[in-house]
Amino acid sequence: MEGATPSLNDLRNLALPTEPNWWPLAPGLSFLLVLLLWLAPCCAVVSYRKYQARAYRRAGLALLADVFTVRELSELLKRVALVGFERETVASLYGKEWAEFLQQSCAGLEMKELQNSGEVSPNLRRQAGRWIKQHKV
């Protein structure tokens, strides 16, 4: 009976199939790759343009730390507004009209203290920073 049973020495290693190729890709994957290669630079360009468009806001926020009087604060806000809005709309505003313009261009803002003179209160500085960050052009 020994001749009828195969021995372990006669066994051969199994032949493994070849690994599947990654190229050419399936049509769906090719489409997604082309779409990704097209969208990535487009998103980068749009993000860079938004970053550049907000440069005046960053500059205004940097200058806000050096403002100590209400008059200086109003001048800073007007400089920021002149960059973001049309000159004809902003340049002639002062006093109550100027404070109303600031409140209209940023919802939920209270700029009544802007009509006072003297030093800038912490609340007014916070409101001015909020306006610089969030005003709608």
Helices and strands as residue ranges (DSSP letters): G 8-10, H 27-53, H 55-64, H 70-84, H 87-90, H 95-105, G 112-115, H 122-134
